[in-house]
Amino acid sequence: MADFNLGGWLQEVASTLTTGVGSAAAGGVLGALIKHARAVRSGRRRAISWGLVWELPTAYGMGMVGVGLGQWAKLSPDTVFSLAIVLGYLGPRVFDEILDRILDRIAPDDGAPRPAD
C-alpha cells in the first residue's frame, strides 16, 4: 500500500485542523452543528442550506475565540475544547451581548457624548 502524502502546506493545514489549536477551534464548528441539529429536529431549519455553509466559518472563528480565552485563563486542553464548543453553540451575537454586559459593569456608559474620531 502506497503512502499518501498531502505535501507541503496542505499537510500543515490538515495537521493544524486535527491537533492542538485547530482541534479546539473545530469545537466551535461542533457547537454550531449541535445547534443546527436541534433547529432541524424542531422544524425551524432545513437540514442542508446555504445558511449552514456561511455559519461554519463563523463557528470556527468562535472556536478560535474560545481557544484564546482558554489559553488566557490557563485552562486545560479539555476545558478549552469545551469552551470552544459552547461559544460555537452560542454564536457571535450571544457572545457580543455577554461581552457588552460585562463591559457595562466594568465601565458603565453614563450617556455622555463620545468624542468624534
VEXLUM-362928 format. One line per 4 residues: number of its first residue (from 1); their letters; for each residue x, y, z of N, C-alpha, C, CB. Coordinates in Angstrom, 2 decimals. Glycine has a CB too. Layout:
BEGIN
NUM	a	X:Y:Z:X:Y:Z:X:Y:Z:X:Y:Z; ...;
***
This chain:
BEGIN
1	madf	0.84:-1.17:0.00:0.00:0.00:0.00:0.89:1.24:0.00:-0.96:0.00:1.22; 0.62:2.18:-0.87:1.43:3.39:-1.01:1.07:4.39:0.08:1.24:4.01:-2.40; 2.10:5.11:0.54:1.86:6.19:1.50:1.19:7.35:0.79:3.18:6.65:2.18; 0.22:7.95:1.46:-0.45:9.11:0.90:0.16:10.35:1.52:-1.99:9.06:1.14;
5	nlgg	0.81:11.16:0.70:1.47:12.36:1.18:0.73:13.58:0.65:2.96:12.40:0.75; 0.16:14.34:1.57:-0.57:15.53:1.16:0.38:16.61:0.64:-1.39:16.08:2.32; 1.56:16.60:1.15:2.57:17.54:0.69:2.41:18.93:1.26:2.55:17.62:-0.79; 3.56:19.53:1.59:3.70:20.91:1.98:2.58:21.53:2.80:3.85:21.69:0.81;
9	wlqe	2.03:22.60:2.26:1.07:23.42:3.01:-0.21:22.67:3.32:0.75:24.67:2.23; -0.66:21.78:2.42:-1.91:21.06:2.67:-1.76:20.12:3.87:-2.33:20.26:1.42; -0.60:19.50:3.99:-0.35:18.63:5.14:-0.30:19.46:6.43:0.97:17.85:4.95; 0.28:20.64:6.35:0.34:21.52:7.52:-1.06:21.97:7.94:1.22:22.74:7.22;
13	vast	-1.91:22.29:6.97:-3.28:22.69:7.28:-4.03:21.53:7.92:-4.02:23.16:5.99; -3.89:20.33:7.35:-4.55:19.15:7.91:-4.08:18.88:9.33:-4.30:17.92:7.03; -2.79:19.04:9.58:-2.24:18.83:10.92:-2.79:19.86:11.90:-0.71:18.90:10.88; -2.86:21.11:11.47:-3.38:22.17:12.34:-4.84:21.94:12.69:-3.21:23.53:11.67;
17	lttg	-5.62:21.47:11.71:-7.05:21.25:11.95:-7.32:20.07:12.86:-7.76:21.04:10.64; -6.39:19.13:12.96:-6.65:17.92:13.73:-5.88:17.86:15.04:-6.31:16.73:12.92; -5.03:18.83:15.33:-4.29:18.82:16.59:-4.30:20.20:17.21:-2.84:18.36:16.37; -4.11:20.24:18.50:-3.92:21.49:19.21:-5.01:22.52:19.00:-2.64:22.08:18.83;
21	vgsa	-4.58:23.72:18.63:-5.48:24.87:18.49:-6.55:24.60:17.45:-4.69:26.12:18.12; -6.17:24.02:16.31:-7.14:23.74:15.26:-8.22:22.79:15.72:-6.45:23.17:14.04; -7.83:21.80:16.49:-8.79:20.84:17.01:-9.77:21.52:17.97:-8.06:19.69:17.73; -9.25:22.36:18.84:-10.13:23.06:19.77:-11.04:24.04:19.04:-9.31:23.80:20.83;
25	aagg	-10.50:24.73:18.04:-11.32:25.67:17.28:-12.40:24.92:16.49:-10.44:26.50:16.32; -12.08:23.70:16.07:-13.09:22.88:15.39:-14.24:22.56:16.35:-12.46:21.58:14.86; -13.99:22.67:17.64:-15.07:22.53:18.62:-16.15:23.57:18.41:-14.53:22.62:20.03; -15.77:24.76:17.95:-16.75:25.79:17.64:-17.69:25.33:16.54:-16.05:27.08:17.23;
29	vlga	-17.14:24.66:15.53:-17.96:24.11:14.45:-18.88:23.03:15.00:-17.07:23.54:13.31; -18.35:22.19:15.90:-19.18:21.15:16.52:-20.35:21.78:17.28:-18.33:20.28:17.47; -20.08:22.85:18.03:-21.16:23.54:18.75:-22.22:24.08:17.81:-20.59:24.67:19.58; -21.79:24.67:16.69:-22.76:25.19:15.71:-23.57:24.07:15.09:-22.03:25.98:14.62;
33	likh	-22.93:22.93:14.84:-23.66:21.79:14.27:-24.67:21.21:15.25:-22.68:20.70:13.83; -24.34:21.24:16.53:-25.29:20.79:17.55:-26.52:21.70:17.55:-24.63:20.77:18.97; -26.28:23.01:17.51:-27.40:23.96:17.47:-28.22:23.77:16.20:-26.88:25.41:17.55; -27.55:23.56:15.08:-28.24:23.36:13.81:-29.10:22.09:13.85:-27.22:23.28:12.65;
37	arav	-28.55:21.02:14.41:-29.31:19.76:14.51:-30.58:19.94:15.34:-28.43:18.66:15.12; -30.49:20.72:16.41:-31.68:20.98:17.23:-32.73:21.76:16.44:-31.30:21.77:18.50; -32.28:22.74:15.64:-33.20:23.54:14.83:-33.84:22.68:13.75:-32.47:24.74:14.20; -33.10:21.76:13.17:-33.65:20.86:12.15:-34.70:19.94:12.78:-32.52:20.01:11.49;
41	rsgr	-34.39:19.38:13.94:-35.34:18.49:14.61:-36.64:19.19:14.97:-34.71:17.92:15.85; -36.54:20.47:15.34:-37.76:21.19:15.73:-38.50:21.77:14.52:-37.41:22.32:16.69; -37.92:21.62:13.32:-38.58:22.07:12.10:-38.34:23.54:11.76:-40.03:21.85:12.22; -37.42:24.20:12.46:-37.15:25.61:12.18:-36.18:25.81:11.03:-36.60:26.27:13.41;
45	rrai	-35.41:24.77:10.67:-34.44:24.88:9.57:-34.44:23.61:8.76:-33.01:25.17:10.12; -33.97:23.76:7.51:-33.77:22.58:6.68:-32.42:21.97:7.02:-33.85:22.93:5.16; -32.26:20.69:6.74:-31.02:20.00:7.10:-29.81:20.59:6.39:-31.12:18.52:6.78; -29.94:20.88:5.12:-28.83:21.44:4.36:-29.31:22.72:3.69:-28.28:20.43:3.32;
49	swgl	-28.54:23.80:3.90:-28.90:25.08:3.31:-27.64:25.91:3.15:-29.96:25.83:4.18; -27.74:26.99:2.37:-26.61:27.89:2.21:-26.29:28.59:3.51:-26.88:28.91:1.11; -27.30:28.80:4.34:-27.07:29.43:5.64:-26.08:28.64:6.49:-28.37:29.58:6.38; -26.18:27.32:6.44:-25.26:26.47:7.19:-23.82:26.64:6.67:-25.69:25.00:7.09;
53	vwel	-23.67:26.74:5.37:-22.34:26.91:4.78:-21.70:28.20:5.29:-22.42:26.93:3.24; -22.50:29.26:5.42:-21.96:30.53:5.88:-21.72:30.55:7.37:-22.88:31.65:5.50; -22.41:29.71:8.12:-22.24:29.68:9.58:-20.96:28.96:10.00:-23.43:29.01:10.23; -20.48:28.02:9.20:-19.34:27.22:9.61:-18.06:28.03:9.81:-19.09:26.15:8.58;
57	ptay	-17.70:28.96:8.92:-16.51:29.77:9.20:-16.68:30.65:10.45:-16.18:30.65:8.00; -17.88:31.15:10.67:-18.15:31.94:11.87:-17.99:31.08:13.11:-19.56:32.56:11.82; -18.50:29.85:13.05:-18.38:28.93:14.18:-16.92:28.59:14.44:-19.19:27.65:13.91; -16.13:28.42:13.38:-14.71:28.15:13.55:-14.04:29.35:14.23:-14.03:27.84:12.18;
61	gmgm	-14.43:30.54:13.82:-13.91:31.75:14.45:-14.27:31.83:15.92:-14.41:32.98:13.73; -15.50:31.46:16.25:-15.91:31.44:17.65:-15.10:30.41:18.43:-17.42:31.15:17.77; -14.78:29.30:17.77:-13.91:28.31:18.41:-12.53:28.89:18.69:-13.77:27.07:17.52; -12.02:29.69:17.76:-10.72:30.34:17.97:-10.80:31.34:19.13:-10.26:31.06:16.68;
65	vgvg	-11.93:32.03:19.26:-12.12:32.93:20.40:-12.08:32.11:21.69:-13.48:33.72:20.29; -12.74:30.96:21.68:-12.71:30.07:22.84:-11.31:29.60:23.18:-13.60:28.87:22.60; -10.52:29.30:22.15:-9.13:28.89:22.36:-8.35:30.03:23.00:-8.47:28.46:21.03; -8.53:31.24:22.47:-7.82:32.38:23.03:-8.21:32.65:24.48:-8.10:33.61:22.20;
69	lgqw	-9.50:32.61:24.76:-9.95:32.82:26.15:-9.43:31.73:27.07:-11.48:32.87:26.21; -9.46:30.50:26.59:-8.99:29.38:27.40:-7.50:29.46:27.68:-9.30:28.08:26.71; -6.72:29.84:26.68:-5.28:29.98:26.89:-4.99:31.16:27.81:-4.56:30.16:25.56; -5.73:32.25:27.66:-5.55:33.41:28.54:-5.85:33.03:29.99:-6.45:34.58:28.09;
73	akls	-6.90:32.22:30.20:-7.29:31.81:31.54:-6.50:30.60:32.03:-8.77:31.50:31.56; -5.57:30.10:31.20:-4.72:28.96:31.55:-5.55:27.72:31.88:-3.81:29.32:32.74; -6.55:27.44:31.04:-7.40:26.27:31.22:-6.74:25.03:30.62:-8.79:26.50:30.60; -7.18:23.87:31.05:-6.65:22.63:30.48:-7.15:22.47:29.04:-7.07:21.40:31.35;
77	pdtv	-6.47:21.67:28.22:-6.90:21.49:26.82:-8.34:20.99:26.69:-5.98:20.53:26.13; -8.76:20.08:27.57:-10.14:19.59:27.50:-11.15:20.70:27.80:-10.35:18.43:28.48; -10.82:21.55:28.75:-11.71:22.66:29.09:-11.74:23.68:27.97:-11.27:23.32:30.40; -10.60:23.92:27.33:-10.56:24.84:26.19:-11.44:24.31:25.07:-9.11:25.03:25.68;
81	fsla	-11.38:23.00:24.81:-12.22:22.39:23.77:-13.70:22.57:24.12:-11.89:20.89:23.61; -14.04:22.36:25.38:-15.44:22.53:25.81:-15.89:23.98:25.67:-15.61:22.07:27.27; -15.01:24.92:26.02:-15.33:26.34:25.88:-15.57:26.69:24.41:-14.19:27.22:26.45; -14.76:26.11:23.52:-14.93:26.36:22.09:-16.28:25.82:21.61:-13.78:25.70:21.29;
85	ivlg	-16.69:24.67:22.10:-18.00:24.10:21.72:-19.12:25.02:22.20:-18.18:22.68:22.33; -19.03:25.49:23.43:-20.08:26.37:23.98:-20.16:27.66:23.18:-19.80:26.69:25.47; -19.02:28.27:22.88:-19.04:29.52:22.11:-19.55:29.29:20.69:-17.65:30.15:22.08; -19.20:28.16:20.09:-19.74:27.84:18.77:-21.25:27.67:18.80:-19.09:26.58:18.22;
89	ylgp	-21.74:27.08:19.88:-23.19:26.89:20.04:-23.89:28.24:20.24:-23.48:25.96:21.23; -23.32:29.08:21.08:-23.95:30.37:21.36:-23.90:31.31:20.17:-23.29:31.02:22.56; -22.78:31.32:19.47:-22.64:32.18:18.31:-22.19:33.58:18.68:-23.94:32.25:17.57; -21.85:34.37:17.67:-21.28:35.69:17.93:-22.26:36.69:18.54:-20.74:36.25:16.65;
93	rvfd	-23.54:36.59:18.23:-24.50:37.56:18.78:-24.64:37.43:20.28:-25.86:37.40:18.13; -24.75:36.20:20.76:-24.88:35.98:22.20:-23.58:36.35:22.90:-25.26:34.51:22.51; -22.44:35.98:22.30:-21.15:36.33:22.87:-20.99:37.85:22.96:-20.00:35.72:22.02; -21.42:38.56:21.94:-21.35:40.02:21.93:-22.21:40.61:23.04:-21.79:40.58:20.57;
97	eild	-23.38:40.06:23.24:-24.28:40.54:24.30:-23.66:40.30:25.68:-25.65:39.85:24.20; -23.08:39.14:25.88:-22.43:38.83:27.16:-21.27:39.79:27.41:-21.92:37.36:27.18; -20.46:40.00:26.37:-19.32:40.91:26.50:-19.78:42.33:26.80:-18.48:40.88:25.21; -20.85:42.79:26.15:-21.40:44.13:26.43:-21.82:44.26:27.88:-22.60:44.42:25.51;
101	rild	-22.46:43.24:28.41:-22.92:43.29:29.81:-21.74:43.33:30.78:-23.82:42.09:30.13; -20.70:42.55:30.48:-19.51:42.56:31.33:-18.85:43.93:31.29:-18.51:41.46:30.89; -18.70:44.48:30.09:-18.06:45.78:29.96:-18.88:46.89:30.59:-17.81:46.10:28.51; -20.21:46.79:30.54:-21.07:47.78:31.19:-20.90:47.77:32.70:-22.54:47.52:30.83;
105	riap	-20.61:46.61:33.28:-20.38:46.54:34.72:-19.02:47.13:35.08:-20.48:45.09:35.21; -18.04:46.91:34.19:-16.70:47.42:34.45:-16.66:48.94:34.25:-15.67:46.74:33.53; -17.19:49.40:33.14:-17.18:50.83:32.82:-18.55:51.21:32.28:-16.06:51.18:31.78; -19.50:51.55:33.17:-20.86:51.86:32.71:-20.89:53.07:31.79:-21.77:52.10:33.91;
109	ddga	-21.78:52.99:30.81:-21.99:54.10:29.89:-22.90:55.10:30.57:-22.59:53.60:28.52; -22.41:56.31:30.83:-23.20:57.30:31.53:-24.05:58.17:30.62:-22.31:58.17:32.35; -24.07:57.83:29.33:-24.86:58.58:28.37:-24.20:59.84:27.87:-26.14:58.93:28.97; -23.00:60.13:28.32:-22.28:61.33:27.84:-21.85:61.14:26.40:-21.06:61.63:28.73;
113	prpa	-21.88:62.20:25.62:-21.47:62.06:24.22:-19.99:61.71:24.13:-21.76:63.36:23.44; -19.67:60.88:23.17:-18.29:60.44:22.97:-17.62:61.37:21.97:-18.23:58.98:22.48; -16.32:61.61:22.15:-15.61:62.47:21.19:-15.59:61.83:19.82:-14.18:62.76:21.67; -15.70:62.67:18.78:-15.65:62.18:17.41:-14.23:61.78:17.06:-16.18:63.25:16.42;
117	d	-14.12:60.76:16.23:-12.78:60.31:15.80:-12.21:61.21:14.75:-12.82:58.88:15.27;
***
